[in-house]
Amino acid sequence: MKQNIKALLTVSAMALTLAVPFKALANDKPVIASIVFQGDQFFKSLQQGIREGAEARGAEVLELNVDGDQAREAQAIDTYISRGVDAIVIAPLSATNSAGPLKRARAAGIKVVAVNGGLEDKSIANATFSTANYDLGASTGAAAAGFIYSKLGKKANVGILAFASLLPEQSGARTSGFKAEVKKGNVINVVSEQDAWMPEKAVQVVTDMLTANPDINVLFAANEGGTVGAMQAVRNAGKAGKVFVFGIDGSEQLARGLMSSDNVLQATTAQSAKGMGIMGANSALDLIQGKEVQTEVSVPALLLSRNDPEGIKNFVQSLK
């Protein structure tokens, strides 16, 4: 969920961009291309896992963040096809729009492993590793439901930060899961739902949201950037202890928010980004070696809650 959509790059410019940071392809070891679509802590950890998993088995890794740009993703895949990589491990930007270029990769004999979400056409990826987006939202929604039930008298006015204009499928699944769970046992009024997935934008949106709707007492953000921005906006507004934040994704910054004495961030649901990356890399290398792999792997969601400081510490340790 990240950054402003950039101007479309030409194929020739893209090829130049890709060529600069990459090491020369080695002929004596497999080469894996790692593609993500944003640069927050989750995707850094995901690529770290891919890199560590691949290098532990003697492979070379080429890394790229396409920065939320569908055209750049397609150009990157085509460039990797022309360079003859052995496998592509990718966090697809879209379950539908990422399909065409990856089909071309498969047709060229390249193994394709999808992480952090799959493709609608199940025939494209050789293997998929993901945590269901609905489950991520539902996990946080259940935590919020318990908090509202016990701390807020079973009623809450909720503001939601989504990323529907960037990734409608993922955003919709996460917010749907949250809404379905948070209302259990409670009376919930969703006062405002807006897009804001970058911290700076989320600060602005939440500030305006709280000004226009001073009765909001719960905020849900569907990704890391939105959660970070929501926390900061609540602090800036002097509403710590009056407005409570629930989010999705896990990072050291969010862990610090959960352990902060300000009582703003209550819970967030993380994915095991590094572990998912390692599994994706190992699957790619097994496929290159002609081994059979599991085609669909569900990676469980991990709830991080202010009520479980030991769990938070263990999660932070897993990031190192």
C-alpha contacts under 8 A as a table, 3 or more apart, distances in Angstrom:
res1	aa1	res2	aa2	distance
1	M	37	F	7.78
1	M	38	Q	6.54
1	M	68	G	7.30
1	M	163	F	6.60
1	M	166	L	6.76
1	M	167	L	7.24
1	M	197	W	5.74
1	M	198	M	7.49
1	M	223	N	6.97
1	M	225	G	7.77
2	K	37	F	7.51
2	K	38	Q	5.27
2	K	39	G	7.35
2	K	40	D	7.73
2	K	67	D	6.69
2	K	68	G	6.07
2	K	166	L	7.96
2	K	197	W	6.31
2	K	198	M	6.15
2	K	225	G	7.93
3	Q	38	Q	7.19
3	Q	67	D	6.31
3	Q	68	G	6.30
3	Q	197	W	7.99
3	Q	198	M	6.71
4	N	68	G	7.39
5	I	67	D	7.49
5	I	68	G	6.03
5	I	69	D	5.78
6	K	67	D	7.96
6	K	68	G	7.97
6	K	69	D	6.46
8	L	69	D	7.76
8	L	71	A	6.39
8	L	72	R	7.06
9	L	13	A	6.27
9	L	14	M	6.18
9	L	71	A	7.48
9	L	72	R	6.66
10	T	13	A	5.19
10	T	14	M	6.09
11	V	14	M	5.01
11	V	15	A	6.16
11	V	75	Q	6.22
12	S	15	A	5.12
12	S	16	L	6.40
13	A	16	L	5.13
13	A	17	T	6.18
14	M	17	T	4.98
14	M	18	L	6.13
14	M	72	R	7.35
14	M	75	Q	6.63
14	M	76	A	7.18
15	A	18	L	5.18
15	A	19	A	6.08
15	A	75	Q	7.94
15	A	76	A	7.77
15	A	79	T	6.36
16	L	19	A	5.08
16	L	20	V	6.54
17	T	20	V	5.82
17	T	21	P	7.84
18	L	21	P	6.61
18	L	22	F	6.88
18	L	64	L	7.96
18	L	76	A	7.51
18	L	79	T	7.91
19	A	22	F	5.79
22	F	62	L	6.22
22	F	63	E	7.90
23	K	62	L	7.69
25	L	31	V	7.15
25	L	60	E	7.79
26	A	29	K	6.03
26	A	30	P	7.73
26	A	31	V	7.58
26	A	60	E	7.54
27	N	30	P	7.77
29	K	58	G	6.65
29	K	59	A	5.60
29	K	60	E	6.89
30	P	58	G	7.67
30	P	59	A	4.99
30	P	60	E	6.25
30	P	85	V	7.65
30	P	86	D	6.05
30	P	285	L	7.84
30	P	288	I	7.91
31	V	59	A	5.77
31	V	60	E	4.74
31	V	61	V	5.87
31	V	62	L	7.48
31	V	85	V	5.30
31	V	86	D	5.35
31	V	87	A	6.73
32	I	54	A	7.63
32	I	59	A	7.10
32	I	60	E	6.17
32	I	61	V	4.91
32	I	62	L	6.28
32	I	85	V	6.14
32	I	86	D	5.96
32	I	87	A	4.85
32	I	88	I	5.65
32	I	89	V	6.98
32	I	281	A	7.94
32	I	284	A	7.84
33	A	61	V	5.78
33	A	62	L	4.72
33	A	63	E	6.07
33	A	64	L	7.92
33	A	80	Y	7.18
33	A	85	V	6.77
33	A	87	A	6.27
33	A	88	I	4.68
33	A	89	V	6.10
33	A	90	I	7.94
34	S	47	Q	6.82
34	S	50	I	7.15
34	S	61	V	6.77
34	S	62	L	5.89
34	S	63	E	4.76
34	S	64	L	6.29
34	S	88	I	6.06
34	S	89	V	4.98
34	S	90	I	5.82
35	I	63	E	6.10
35	I	64	L	5.04
35	I	65	N	5.92
35	I	66	V	7.24
35	I	73	E	7.95
35	I	88	I	7.48
35	I	89	V	6.42
35	I	90	I	4.68
35	I	91	A	6.30
36	V	39	G	7.86
36	V	43	F	6.68
36	V	47	Q	7.69
36	V	64	L	6.47
36	V	65	N	4.90
36	V	66	V	6.37
36	V	67	D	7.89
36	V	90	I	6.02
36	V	91	A	5.04
36	V	92	P	7.17
36	V	93	L	7.81
37	F	43	F	7.98
37	F	65	N	5.20
37	F	66	V	4.84
37	F	67	D	4.94
37	F	68	G	5.02
37	F	69	D	7.44
37	F	73	E	7.88
37	F	91	A	6.88
37	F	92	P	7.44
37	F	93	L	6.11
38	Q	43	F	6.56
38	Q	65	N	5.73
38	Q	66	V	6.67
38	Q	67	D	4.78
38	Q	68	G	6.12
39	G	42	F	7.82
39	G	43	F	5.77
39	G	44	K	6.14
39	G	65	N	6.63
39	G	67	D	7.27
40	D	43	F	5.61
40	D	44	K	6.20
40	D	224	E	7.72
40	D	225	G	7.74
41	Q	44	K	5.00
41	Q	45	S	6.05
41	Q	250	G	7.91
41	Q	251	S	5.93
42	F	45	S	5.22
42	F	46	L	6.16
42	F	249	D	7.02
42	F	250	G	6.82
42	F	251	S	6.75
42	F	273	A	5.97
43	F	46	L	4.72
43	F	47	Q	6.07
43	F	273	A	7.14
44	K	47	Q	5.25
44	K	48	Q	6.04
45	S	48	Q	4.87
45	S	49	G	6.16
45	S	273	A	5.57
45	S	274	K	4.91
45	S	277	G	7.81
45	S	319	L	7.15
46	L	49	G	5.19
46	L	50	I	6.40
46	L	273	A	4.59
46	L	274	K	4.69
46	L	275	G	7.58
46	L	276	M	6.68
46	L	277	G	4.83
47	Q	50	I	4.95
47	Q	51	R	6.02
47	Q	63	E	7.49
47	Q	274	K	7.31
47	Q	277	G	6.23
48	Q	51	R	5.07
48	Q	52	E	6.02
48	Q	274	K	6.31
48	Q	277	G	7.13
49	G	52	E	5.18
49	G	53	G	5.87
49	G	273	A	7.34
49	G	274	K	4.24
49	G	275	G	6.14
49	G	276	M	7.02
49	G	277	G	4.20
49	G	278	I	4.51
49	G	281	A	7.83
50	I	53	G	5.23
50	I	54	A	6.02
50	I	89	V	7.88
50	I	274	K	7.47
50	I	277	G	4.27
50	I	278	I	4.93
50	I	279	M	7.71
50	I	280	G	6.58
50	I	281	A	5.07
51	R	54	A	5.28
51	R	55	E	5.93
51	R	61	V	6.06
51	R	277	G	7.85
51	R	278	I	7.64
51	R	281	A	7.58
52	E	55	E	5.25
52	E	56	A	5.91
52	E	278	I	6.79
53	G	56	A	5.37
53	G	57	R	6.87
53	G	277	G	7.37
53	G	278	I	4.54
53	G	279	M	7.40
53	G	281	A	5.51
53	G	282	N	6.22
54	A	57	R	5.42
54	A	58	G	6.51
54	A	59	A	5.11
54	A	60	E	6.89
54	A	61	V	6.96
54	A	278	I	7.50
54	A	281	A	5.39
54	A	282	N	6.68
54	A	285	L	7.42
55	E	58	G	4.86
55	E	59	A	4.97
55	E	60	E	6.29
55	E	61	V	7.42
56	A	59	A	7.46
66	V	69	D	5.80
66	V	70	Q	7.80
66	V	72	R	5.86
66	V	73	E	5.64
66	V	76	A	7.95
68	G	93	L	6.98
68	G	166	L	7.56
69	D	72	R	5.24
69	D	73	E	6.30
70	Q	73	E	5.09
70	Q	74	A	6.40
70	Q	93	L	6.73
70	Q	97	N	7.62
70	Q	98	S	7.46
71	A	74	A	5.16
71	A	75	Q	6.22
72	R	75	Q	5.01
72	R	76	A	6.01
73	E	76	A	5.08
73	E	77	I	6.30
73	E	93	L	7.77
73	E	98	S	7.72
74	A	77	I	5.24
74	A	78	D	6.27
74	A	98	S	7.17
74	A	101	P	5.58
75	Q	78	D	5.11
75	Q	79	T	6.07
76	A	79	T	5.03
76	A	80	Y	6.19
77	I	80	Y	5.08
77	I	81	I	6.16
77	I	101	P	6.24
77	I	102	L	7.02
77	I	105	A	7.23
78	D	81	I	4.96
78	D	82	S	6.29
78	D	101	P	6.73
78	D	104	R	7.85
78	D	105	A	7.53
79	T	82	S	5.15
79	T	83	R	6.23
80	Y	83	R	4.95
80	Y	84	G	6.22
80	Y	85	V	5.96
81	I	84	G	5.18
81	I	85	V	6.47
81	I	104	R	7.97
81	I	105	A	5.94
81	I	108	A	6.97
81	I	110	I	7.58
84	G	110	I	7.86
85	V	88	I	7.43
85	V	110	I	6.90
86	D	109	G	7.90
86	D	110	I	5.33
86	D	111	K	6.45
86	D	288	I	6.93
87	A	110	I	5.14
87	A	111	K	4.42
87	A	112	V	5.79
87	A	113	V	7.62
87	A	284	A	6.18
87	A	285	L	7.90
87	A	288	I	7.44
88	I	110	I	7.07
88	I	111	K	6.24
88	I	112	V	5.00
88	I	113	V	6.25
88	I	284	A	7.74
89	V	112	V	6.06
89	V	113	V	4.70
89	V	114	A	5.86
89	V	115	V	7.02
89	V	280	G	6.62
89	V	281	A	6.96
89	V	284	A	7.23
90	I	112	V	7.62
90	I	113	V	6.32
90	I	114	A	5.04
90	I	115	V	5.92
91	A	114	A	5.77
91	A	115	V	4.91
91	A	116	N	5.46
91	A	117	G	6.64
92	P	95	A	6.60
92	P	98	S	6.03
92	P	114	A	6.77
92	P	115	V	7.50
92	P	116	N	7.68
92	P	117	G	6.90
92	P	118	G	7.05
92	P	119	L	7.54
93	L	97	N	7.71
93	L	98	S	6.36
93	L	167	L	7.31
94	S	97	N	5.22
94	S	98	S	5.29
94	S	99	A	7.99
94	S	119	L	7.47
94	S	167	L	6.86
94	S	169	E	7.79
95	A	98	S	6.26
95	A	99	A	7.08
95	A	117	G	7.58
95	A	118	G	6.13
95	A	119	L	4.18
95	A	120	E	5.37
95	A	169	E	7.67
96	T	99	A	5.57
96	T	119	L	6.27
96	T	120	E	5.97
96	T	121	D	7.65
97	N	100	G	6.85
98	S	101	P	6.35
98	S	102	L	6.66
98	S	119	L	7.71
99	A	102	L	5.29
99	A	103	K	6.07
99	A	119	L	6.85
99	A	121	D	7.41
99	A	124	I	7.24
100	G	103	K	5.16
100	G	104	R	6.57
101	P	104	R	5.08
101	P	105	A	6.45
102	L	105	A	4.86
102	L	106	R	6.28
102	L	112	V	7.28
102	L	124	I	6.90
102	L	125	A	7.89
103	K	106	R	5.11
103	K	107	A	6.16
103	K	124	I	5.98
104	R	107	A	4.99
104	R	108	A	6.23
105	A	108	A	5.05
105	A	109	G	6.59
105	A	110	I	5.35
105	A	111	K	7.57
105	A	112	V	7.50
106	R	109	G	5.14
106	R	110	I	5.08
106	R	111	K	6.25
106	R	112	V	6.80
106	R	124	I	7.10
107	A	110	I	7.32
111	K	125	A	7.70
111	K	126	N	6.47
111	K	284	A	6.63
111	K	287	L	6.85
111	K	288	I	7.04
112	V	124	I	7.45
112	V	125	A	4.99
112	V	126	N	5.46
112	V	127	A	7.06
112	V	284	A	7.28
113	V	125	A	5.49
113	V	126	N	5.77
113	V	127	A	4.95
113	V	128	T	5.78
113	V	129	F	7.86
113	V	280	G	6.37
113	V	283	S	7.44
113	V	284	A	6.32
114	A	117	G	6.58
114	A	118	G	5.65
114	A	119	L	7.78
114	A	125	A	6.21
114	A	127	A	6.35
114	A	128	T	4.64
114	A	129	F	6.20
114	A	280	G	7.49
115	V	118	G	6.74
115	V	128	T	5.82
115	V	129	F	4.70
115	V	130	S	5.65
115	V	276	M	7.01
115	V	277	G	7.27
115	V	280	G	6.64
116	N	129	F	6.31
116	N	130	S	4.58
116	N	131	T	6.60
116	N	276	M	7.84
117	G	128	T	7.21
117	G	129	F	6.75
117	G	130	S	4.83
117	G	131	T	7.01
117	G	132	A	7.39
118	G	122	K	7.79
118	G	125	A	7.80
118	G	128	T	5.81
118	G	129	F	7.39
118	G	130	S	6.97
119	L	122	K	6.09
119	L	124	I	7.46
119	L	125	A	7.45
121	D	124	I	6.10
122	K	125	A	6.49
123	S	126	N	7.46
125	A	128	T	6.54
126	N	295	T	6.20
127	A	283	S	7.29
127	A	293	V	7.23
127	A	294	Q	6.55
127	A	295	T	4.14
127	A	296	E	5.92
127	A	297	V	7.81
128	T	280	G	7.87
128	T	295	T	5.94
128	T	296	E	5.00
128	T	297	V	6.11
129	F	276	M	6.70
129	F	279	M	7.78
129	F	280	G	6.80
129	F	296	E	6.29
129	F	297	V	4.86
129	F	298	S	6.01
129	F	299	V	6.65
130	S	276	M	7.68
130	S	297	V	6.60
130	S	298	S	5.35
130	S	299	V	5.56
131	T	135	D	7.32
131	T	136	L	7.34
131	T	271	Q	6.90
131	T	298	S	5.62
131	T	299	V	4.93
131	T	300	P	5.95
131	T	301	A	6.26
132	A	135	D	5.21
132	A	136	L	6.53
132	A	298	S	7.45
133	N	136	L	5.06
133	N	137	G	6.49
133	N	170	Q	5.99
133	N	171	S	7.89
133	N	173	A	5.46
133	N	174	R	5.11
133	N	177	G	7.89
134	Y	137	G	5.26
134	Y	138	A	6.05
134	Y	173	A	4.56
134	Y	174	R	4.76
134	Y	175	T	7.57
134	Y	176	S	6.67
134	Y	177	G	4.68
134	Y	178	F	7.78
135	D	138	A	4.87
135	D	139	S	5.95
135	D	174	R	7.30
135	D	177	G	6.31
135	D	301	A	7.18
136	L	139	S	5.30
136	L	140	T	6.58
136	L	174	R	6.16
136	L	177	G	7.22
136	L	248	I	6.85
136	L	269	T	6.00
136	L	270	A	7.60
136	L	301	A	6.18
137	G	140	T	5.35
137	G	141	G	5.95
137	G	173	A	7.31
137	G	174	R	4.23
137	G	175	T	5.89
137	G	176	S	6.98
137	G	177	G	4.41
137	G	178	F	4.32
137	G	179	K	7.96
137	G	222	A	7.35
137	G	248	I	7.16
137	G	269	T	7.73
138	A	141	G	4.80
138	A	142	A	6.03
138	A	174	R	7.32
138	A	176	S	7.81
138	A	177	G	4.11
138	A	178	F	4.63
138	A	179	K	7.65
138	A	180	A	6.98
138	A	181	E	5.62
138	A	182	V	7.96
139	S	142	A	5.30
139	S	143	A	6.51
139	S	177	G	7.79
139	S	178	F	7.32
139	S	181	E	7.89
139	S	269	T	6.47
139	S	301	A	7.68
139	S	303	L	6.67
140	T	143	A	5.10
140	T	144	A	6.17
140	T	178	F	6.30
140	T	246	F	6.67
140	T	247	G	6.70
140	T	248	I	7.07
140	T	267	A	6.72
140	T	268	T	5.94
140	T	269	T	5.79
140	T	303	L	7.14
141	G	144	A	5.00
141	G	145	A	6.00
141	G	177	G	6.92
141	G	178	F	4.12
141	G	179	K	6.58
141	G	180	A	7.38
141	G	181	E	4.84
141	G	182	V	4.50
142	A	145	A	4.96
142	A	146	G	6.35
142	A	178	F	7.45
142	A	181	E	5.12
142	A	182	V	5.62
143	A	146	G	5.32
143	A	147	F	6.38
143	A	182	V	7.74
143	A	267	A	6.82
144	A	147	F	5.05
144	A	148	I	6.04
144	A	182	V	5.85
144	A	246	F	6.83
144	A	267	A	7.67
145	A	148	I	5.20
145	A	149	Y	6.01
145	A	181	E	6.73
145	A	182	V	4.33
145	A	183	K	6.51
145	A	184	K	6.51
145	A	185	G	7.33
145	A	186	N	6.95
146	G	149	Y	5.11
146	G	150	S	6.18
147	F	150	S	5.33
147	F	151	K	5.53
147	F	152	L	7.18
148	I	151	K	5.34
148	I	152	L	4.72
148	I	153	G	6.55
148	I	154	K	5.31
148	I	155	K	6.42
148	I	156	A	6.68
148	I	186	N	7.19
149	Y	152	L	6.11
149	Y	153	G	5.75
149	Y	154	K	4.12
149	Y	155	K	7.27
149	Y	185	G	6.91
149	Y	186	N	6.28
150	S	153	G	6.39
150	S	154	K	6.94
151	K	154	K	7.70
152	L	155	K	6.04
152	L	156	A	6.90
154	K	185	G	6.94
154	K	186	N	4.61
154	K	187	V	6.20
155	K	186	N	5.63
155	K	187	V	4.80
155	K	188	I	5.90
156	A	186	N	7.82
156	A	187	V	6.65
156	A	188	I	5.24
156	A	189	N	6.35
156	A	216	I	7.42
156	A	217	N	6.33
156	A	218	V	6.53
157	N	188	I	6.17
157	N	189	N	4.85
157	N	190	V	5.93
157	N	191	V	6.13
157	N	215	D	6.50
157	N	216	I	4.71
157	N	217	N	5.70
157	N	218	V	6.23
158	V	188	I	7.08
158	V	189	N	6.00
158	V	190	V	4.67
158	V	191	V	5.66
158	V	192	S	7.11
158	V	216	I	5.60
158	V	217	N	6.41
158	V	218	V	4.81
158	V	219	L	5.59
158	V	220	F	7.35
159	G	190	V	6.03
159	G	191	V	5.71
159	G	192	S	4.90
159	G	193	E	5.90
159	G	209	M	7.54
159	G	216	I	6.49
159	G	218	V	6.40
159	G	219	L	4.79
159	G	220	F	6.36
160	I	190	V	7.52
160	I	192	S	6.22
160	I	193	E	4.54
160	I	194	Q	6.35
160	I	219	L	5.80
160	I	220	F	4.86
160	I	221	A	5.86
160	I	222	A	7.86
161	L	193	E	5.97
161	L	194	Q	5.26
161	L	195	D	5.39
161	L	196	A	5.61
161	L	197	W	7.24
161	L	202	A	7.53
161	L	219	L	7.71
161	L	220	F	6.20
161	L	221	A	4.56
161	L	222	A	6.17
161	L	226	G	6.27
162	A	171	S	5.95
162	A	175	T	7.19
162	A	193	E	7.13
162	A	194	Q	6.01
162	A	195	D	4.58
162	A	196	A	6.01
162	A	197	W	6.63
162	A	221	A	6.26
162	A	222	A	5.32
162	A	223	N	7.55
162	A	226	G	7.63
163	F	166	L	5.47
163	F	167	L	6.15
163	F	168	P	6.90
163	F	171	S	5.45
163	F	194	Q	7.97
163	F	195	D	4.89
163	F	196	A	6.12
163	F	197	W	5.73
163	F	222	A	7.33
164	A	167	L	5.34
164	A	168	P	4.11
164	A	169	E	7.52
164	A	170	Q	7.84
164	A	171	S	5.24
164	A	172	G	6.60
164	A	195	D	6.47
165	S	168	P	6.03
165	S	195	D	7.10
167	L	170	Q	5.70
167	L	171	S	5.99
168	P	171	S	5.17
168	P	172	G	5.69
169	E	172	G	5.34
169	E	173	A	6.23
170	Q	173	A	5.27
170	Q	174	R	6.25
171	S	174	R	5.27
171	S	175	T	6.17
171	S	222	A	6.79
172	G	175	T	5.33
172	G	176	S	5.89
173	A	176	S	5.13
173	A	177	G	6.13
174	R	177	G	5.24
174	R	178	F	6.30
174	R	222	A	6.34
175	T	178	F	5.06
175	T	179	K	6.11
175	T	222	A	6.67
176	S	179	K	5.18
176	S	180	A	6.09
177	G	180	A	5.28
177	G	181	E	6.44
178	F	181	E	5.46
178	F	182	V	5.95
179	K	182	V	5.41
179	K	183	K	6.45
180	A	183	K	6.20
180	A	184	K	7.42
181	E	184	K	5.60
182	V	186	N	7.27
182	V	188	I	7.53
183	K	186	N	5.01
183	K	187	V	6.17
183	K	188	I	5.68
190	V	193	E	7.33
191	V	213	N	7.49
191	V	216	I	7.23
192	S	209	M	7.26
194	Q	205	V	7.73
196	A	199	P	7.72
196	A	201	K	5.71
196	A	202	A	4.82
196	A	205	V	6.86
196	A	225	G	7.95
196	A	226	G	5.82
197	W	201	K	7.16
197	W	202	A	6.38
197	W	222	A	7.79
197	W	223	N	6.41
197	W	224	E	7.46
197	W	225	G	5.10
197	W	226	G	4.55
198	M	201	K	5.41
198	M	202	A	5.94
198	M	225	G	4.55
198	M	226	G	5.79
198	M	229	G	7.27
199	P	202	A	5.00
199	P	203	V	6.17
199	P	225	G	4.55
199	P	226	G	5.58
199	P	227	T	7.54
199	P	228	V	5.70
199	P	229	G	4.14
199	P	230	A	7.74
200	E	203	V	5.29
200	E	204	Q	6.62
200	E	229	G	6.22
201	K	204	Q	5.18
201	K	205	V	6.14
201	K	229	G	7.31
202	A	205	V	5.01
202	A	206	V	5.87
202	A	225	G	7.36
202	A	226	G	5.30
202	A	227	T	7.92
202	A	228	V	7.91
202	A	229	G	4.63
202	A	230	A	6.04
202	A	233	A	7.85
203	V	206	V	5.38
203	V	207	T	5.97
203	V	229	G	4.51
203	V	230	A	5.85
203	V	232	Q	6.38
203	V	233	A	4.86
204	Q	207	T	5.17
204	Q	208	D	6.26
204	Q	233	A	7.45
205	V	208	D	5.23
205	V	209	M	5.97
206	V	209	M	4.72
206	V	210	L	5.97
206	V	229	G	7.76
206	V	230	A	6.06
206	V	233	A	6.06
206	V	234	V	7.81
207	T	210	L	5.33
207	T	211	T	6.21
207	T	233	A	5.64
207	T	234	V	7.59
207	T	237	A	7.20
208	D	211	T	5.06
208	D	212	A	6.10
209	M	212	A	5.27
209	M	213	N	5.84
209	M	214	P	8.00
210	L	213	N	4.95
210	L	214	P	5.10
210	L	215	D	7.73
210	L	216	I	6.55
211	T	214	P	5.71
213	N	216	I	5.92
216	I	219	L	7.60
216	I	243	V	6.99
217	N	242	K	6.16
217	N	243	V	4.21
217	N	244	F	6.15
218	V	243	V	5.45
218	V	244	F	4.86
218	V	245	V	5.93
218	V	246	F	7.65
219	L	230	A	7.28
219	L	243	V	7.22
219	L	244	F	6.16
219	L	245	V	4.76
219	L	246	F	6.15
220	F	227	T	7.47
220	F	245	V	5.96
220	F	246	F	4.84
220	F	247	G	5.50
221	A	224	E	7.62
221	A	226	G	5.16
221	A	227	T	5.00
221	A	230	A	7.30
221	A	245	V	7.72
221	A	246	F	6.48
221	A	247	G	4.71
221	A	248	I	6.57
222	A	226	G	6.68
222	A	227	T	7.28
222	A	247	G	5.85
222	A	248	I	5.27
223	N	226	G	5.49
223	N	227	T	6.19
223	N	247	G	6.48
223	N	248	I	4.85
223	N	249	D	5.74
224	E	227	T	5.10
224	E	228	V	6.16
224	E	247	G	7.13
224	E	248	I	6.04
224	E	249	D	5.15
224	E	250	G	6.97
224	E	251	S	7.80
224	E	254	L	7.77
225	G	228	V	5.20
225	G	229	G	6.17
226	G	229	G	5.14
226	G	230	A	5.99
226	G	247	G	7.83
227	T	230	A	5.08
227	T	231	M	6.23
227	T	245	V	7.35
227	T	246	F	7.23
227	T	247	G	5.29
227	T	248	I	7.16
227	T	254	L	7.90
228	V	231	M	5.29
228	V	232	Q	6.40
228	V	253	Q	7.81
228	V	254	L	6.93
229	G	232	Q	5.15
229	G	233	A	6.09
230	A	233	A	5.13
230	A	234	V	6.24
230	A	245	V	6.91
231	M	234	V	5.36
231	M	235	R	6.39
231	M	245	V	6.53
231	M	257	G	7.80
231	M	264	V	6.39
231	M	265	L	6.50
232	Q	235	R	5.10
232	Q	236	N	6.05
233	A	236	N	4.98
233	A	237	A	6.09
234	V	237	A	5.16
234	V	238	G	6.38
234	V	239	K	5.32
234	V	240	A	6.06
234	V	243	V	6.71
234	V	264	V	7.42
235	R	238	G	5.19
235	R	239	K	6.05
235	R	240	A	5.69
235	R	264	V	7.79
236	N	239	K	7.68
239	K	242	K	5.15
239	K	243	V	5.77
240	A	243	V	6.03
240	A	244	F	7.43
240	A	262	D	6.12
240	A	263	N	6.63
240	A	264	V	5.52
241	G	244	F	6.95
241	G	262	D	7.10
241	G	263	N	6.06
241	G	264	V	6.40
243	V	264	V	6.88
244	F	263	N	7.54
244	F	264	V	5.08
244	F	265	L	6.11
244	F	266	Q	6.64
245	V	264	V	5.82
245	V	265	L	4.65
245	V	266	Q	5.95
245	V	267	A	7.48
246	F	265	L	6.07
246	F	266	Q	5.75
246	F	267	A	5.16
246	F	268	T	5.68
247	G	267	A	6.45
247	G	268	T	4.42
247	G	269	T	6.70
248	I	268	T	4.85
248	I	269	T	4.77
248	I	270	A	6.16
249	D	268	T	6.37
249	D	269	T	5.54
249	D	270	A	4.23
249	D	271	Q	6.40
250	G	254	L	6.18
250	G	255	A	7.14
250	G	268	T	6.98
250	G	269	T	6.73
250	G	270	A	4.44
250	G	271	Q	6.83
250	G	304	L	7.92
251	S	254	L	5.23
251	S	255	A	6.13
251	S	316	V	7.39
251	S	319	L	7.94
252	E	255	A	4.92
252	E	256	R	6.17
252	E	316	V	6.05
252	E	319	L	7.99
253	Q	256	R	5.13
253	Q	257	G	6.35
254	L	257	G	4.84
254	L	258	L	6.27
254	L	268	T	7.99
255	A	258	L	5.08
255	A	259	M	6.34
255	A	304	L	7.99
255	A	312	I	6.23
255	A	313	K	7.95
255	A	316	V	7.08
256	R	259	M	5.08
256	R	260	S	5.96
257	G	260	S	5.08
257	G	264	V	7.47
257	G	265	L	5.82
258	L	263	N	7.59
258	L	264	V	7.80
258	L	265	L	5.39
258	L	266	Q	6.16
258	L	267	A	6.91
258	L	305	S	6.86
258	L	306	R	5.15
258	L	312	I	7.95
259	M	306	R	6.41
259	M	309	P	7.03
260	S	263	N	6.48
260	S	264	V	7.96
263	N	266	Q	6.87
265	L	306	R	7.62
266	Q	305	S	6.06
266	Q	306	R	5.37
267	A	303	L	7.11
267	A	304	L	5.57
267	A	305	S	4.28
267	A	306	R	6.08
268	T	303	L	6.05
268	T	304	L	5.35
268	T	305	S	6.57
269	T	301	A	6.53
269	T	302	L	5.48
269	T	303	L	4.32
269	T	304	L	5.79
270	A	301	A	6.04
270	A	302	L	5.04
270	A	303	L	6.18
270	A	304	L	6.97
271	Q	299	V	7.61
271	Q	300	P	7.25
271	Q	301	A	5.31
271	Q	302	L	6.02
272	S	275	G	5.32
272	S	276	M	5.94
272	S	299	V	7.46
272	S	300	P	7.94
272	S	301	A	7.50
272	S	302	L	7.52
273	A	276	M	5.11
273	A	277	G	6.21
274	K	277	G	5.06
274	K	278	I	6.28
274	K	319	L	7.21
275	G	278	I	5.13
275	G	279	M	6.22
276	M	279	M	5.12
276	M	280	G	6.10
276	M	299	V	7.25
277	G	280	G	5.02
277	G	281	A	6.19
278	I	281	A	5.19
278	I	282	N	6.19
279	M	282	N	5.17
279	M	283	S	6.09
280	G	283	S	5.15
280	G	284	A	6.22
281	A	284	A	5.09
281	A	285	L	6.26
282	N	285	L	5.14
282	N	286	D	6.08
283	S	286	D	5.06
283	S	287	L	6.16
283	S	293	V	6.41
284	A	287	L	5.13
284	A	288	I	6.26
285	L	288	I	4.97
285	L	289	Q	6.25
286	D	289	Q	5.07
286	D	290	G	6.35
286	D	291	K	5.14
286	D	292	E	7.19
286	D	293	V	7.09
287	L	290	G	4.99
287	L	291	K	5.31
287	L	292	E	6.64
287	L	293	V	6.98
288	I	291	K	7.49
294	Q	297	V	6.73
304	L	308	D	7.12
304	L	311	G	6.69
304	L	312	I	5.93
305	S	308	D	5.36
305	S	309	P	7.31
305	S	311	G	7.85
305	S	312	I	7.27
306	R	309	P	6.17
308	D	311	G	5.38
308	D	312	I	6.58
309	P	312	I	5.03
309	P	313	K	6.27
310	E	313	K	5.12
310	E	314	N	6.24
311	G	314	N	5.13
311	G	315	F	6.22
312	I	315	F	5.10
312	I	316	V	6.30
313	K	316	V	5.16
313	K	317	Q	6.23
314	N	317	Q	5.08
314	N	318	S	6.30
315	F	318	S	5.06
315	F	319	L	6.72
316	V	319	L	5.31
316	V	320	K	7.14
317	Q	320	K	5.56
